[in-house]
Amino acid sequence: MNIELITYADLESVEGSAGNFKVKIKKRARSIDMDRCTGCGSCVENCPVTHQGVQVPRA
């Protein structure tokens, strides 16, 4: 199987049939370098920008 998970993106179009799909995806701009991200959450803790109404769930 050739499946690639692409996060923070929008699906623009899908063409083809089973086994031969062509998909057009538009990636959104990110504020972080995904190649360096380890998922530790340190950037969230230290970010000076706050967005009221947007919360990060915590365990």
C-alpha positions, -999 to 999 in steps of 0.1 A, spaced: 0 0 0 12 35 -8 -5 57 19 11 89 31 -5 108 60 -4 146 53 -15 167 82 -26 204 82 -36 202 45 -68 205 24 -80 180 -2 -86 199 -34 -96 171 -58 -96 133 -64 -96 117 -98 -93 81 -111 -106 48 -99 -97 21 -74 -60 14 -75 -52 44 -96 -62 76 -78 -47 110 -83 -52 134 -54 -45 171 -53 -36 184 -19 -29 220 -7 -6 221 23 -12 250 47 16 272 60 31 260 94 47 280 121 71 253 130 98 233 111 83 198 109 117 183 101 129 194 135 97 187 155 98 159 181 63 164 193 75 173 229 51 204 232 79 227 243 70 252 216 34 253 229 45 259 264 69 288 254 49 304 227 43 341 234 12 342 212 -22 333 228 -54 325 211 -85 329 233 -109 301 227 -83 277 214 -71 253 240 -46 224 239 -61 194 257 -39 182 286 -39 149 304 
